[in-house]
Amino acid sequence: MRIKKFVGATLQDVTGQMKTELGSDAIILNTRKVHKGGILNFVGKEMFEITAAVDAAGKATTNTYAVIREGSVVNSHARQSESGKGSPSRLTAGENAFEGLANVAQEFEQRNRKGASGSNSQRRVNDMESFQELKGEVEEMKTTLREIAGHLKYSNMPSLPDPLKQAYITLVEQDVDEQIASDLVQSAYLKLGENVLDNEGAVERYLLETLASMFRVVDTESVRPVGKKIVALVGPTGVGKTTTIAKLAAQRKLTDGLSVALISADTYRIGAIEQLQTFAAIADIPMEVVYAPCETADALKKFKDKDVIYIDTVGRSHYRKKEIEEVAEFVNSADPDEVHLVLSASTQTRTLLEMVERFSVLKPNRFVVTKTDEAASFGSLLGLMKQYPVPFSFVTTGQAVPDDIVAARAADLAMMVYRGVIPHA
């Protein structure tokens, strides 16, 4: 089989190239959009790419099955054997090879179930054998396509030193936006001397330093409050605000020796108040519950002699504008010095940016990153920083209270993004 890829400005142009070179019987394995650019701008102009295949004689490889769309029947391998007539088919430019294979497997599963209910035992055996044979062919095809995709994924990269190529691949595989990854690699190419570009260690050090310079952090360790400080934690549901506030309160009291109080406005979530009350009792920290914004002032007066007052708010979906505005009423009634927007590290970049946009009505001036122990990569944090230059304050690394939390450091965030390394608490 001969496999070749074609690239052009339009899908029609690429399809024409394929037919001209491989003939009308070529099989389209994959269709995607790619970016073409100059020697450094390798994520530039958007183009169309088709990966196609044809047998050595110039004819498309004959399938042992036919995918007939729009409700028609899929011919089984067993029927082709009985009739002696194959029914070759190929995927069109708009179809995905994996989708076609999945449709075939699903059809044969349905046929197998129908055959199992029939009375002809031999037919059931034949159908099962045919299904197993085709299943093996499908898995083999999937493996081949994955290998092709892996080979072609970065084939449009320019001729750069291997350390730069590997750095770009590492960044993209850590979910860093392709354009940001391209800019970082271009910066390394321009700033490092030619005699250094082939040094993998030097390239990595440069990128880590550059990544660290892109993150803003606040010094949360050496700052001791002058007078009373009010700190509110806000954010979407399920990001661990209550656990995080318990960690912060415990560290401020036990490690820093400050007097601390808690106010909970999370009266909607079942068990939230009980959870915080249990912690407060164990840590010997006073706590008040407020059910309406007008009650916040009285709670704050009660704790006027405390160094730090932490306010826990109810989590809300970032799509619930009205409910977020209700949280804003609680926050505004407290007039906090710090508003920490708590975000999960496992959230995808697009969703993360949407969350920050929707919660901007609460005027957050800090980011807290939680659930780093549950995240596969941290490239989304870099995308967040590029879009919203709000400083990071804390990073949580697990569920243990009060241990699994650290002050955010630019070098740690850079290591998280580039190497996936979680900082030690």
Secondary structure, DSSP 8 states (H G I E B T S, - for coil): -EEEEEEESSHHHHHHHHHHHH-TT-EEEEEEEEEE-SSS-TT-EEEEEEEEEE-TTSS----SSB---TT---B-HHHHHHH---------TTS-HHHHHHHHHHHHHHHHHHHHTSS-HHHHHHHHHHHHHHHHHHHHHHHHHHHHHHHHTTTT--S--HHHHHHHHHHHHTT--HHHHHHHHHHHHHHS-TTTTT-HHHHHHHHHHHHHHH--B---SS---SS-EEEEEE-STTS-HHHHHHHHHHIIIIIT---EEEEE---SSTTHHHHHHHHHHHHT--EEE-SSGGGHHHHHHHTTT-SEEEEE-----TT-HHHHHHHHHHHHHH--SEEEEEEETTS-HHHHHHHHHHGGGG---EEEEE-GGG-S--HHHHHHHHH----EEEEE-SS-TTTSEEE--HHHHHHHHHH------
